[in-house]
């Protein structure tokens, strides 16, 4: 992913427990503040969804979009790409998990988003940074809480 935003956080849990929370799309509205509705549109193998539709309401930004997921066979990463959106022309993302010690995992979130409306690059990067920061903090709170 060229020209992307990347942030990391350490979560006090094993990688397997963190990936289980990331993969449980049905529960996203319980802990992802901007997710109004999340629907698995292609369950894939039944364990890890292949396609998911999101209805996002982040105040001034509202969008309905669908993502295609690719899960690493090792269970330590997941990538996604935009299929369709009302506001976005592209979205690529990735969670990478690296077990630090037993009960401690470094989670890295990479994100690149392009919008249908023109936006200055610096503002776009700032928005991506805010999205990744909130996402990692909410994931940490969900896993550790």
PEJO-V774563 format. One record per helix or strand of 2 or more residues. SS is the DSSP state (hx for helix, st for strand). FROM is the first residue (numbers start at 0). TO is the last residue. Records with the same first field share a line. If there is no record, write none. Layout:
SS=FROM-TO  FROM-TO
This chain:
st=4-10  34-41  50-57  60-70  76-84  87-100  103-114
hx=14-22  24-30  120-143
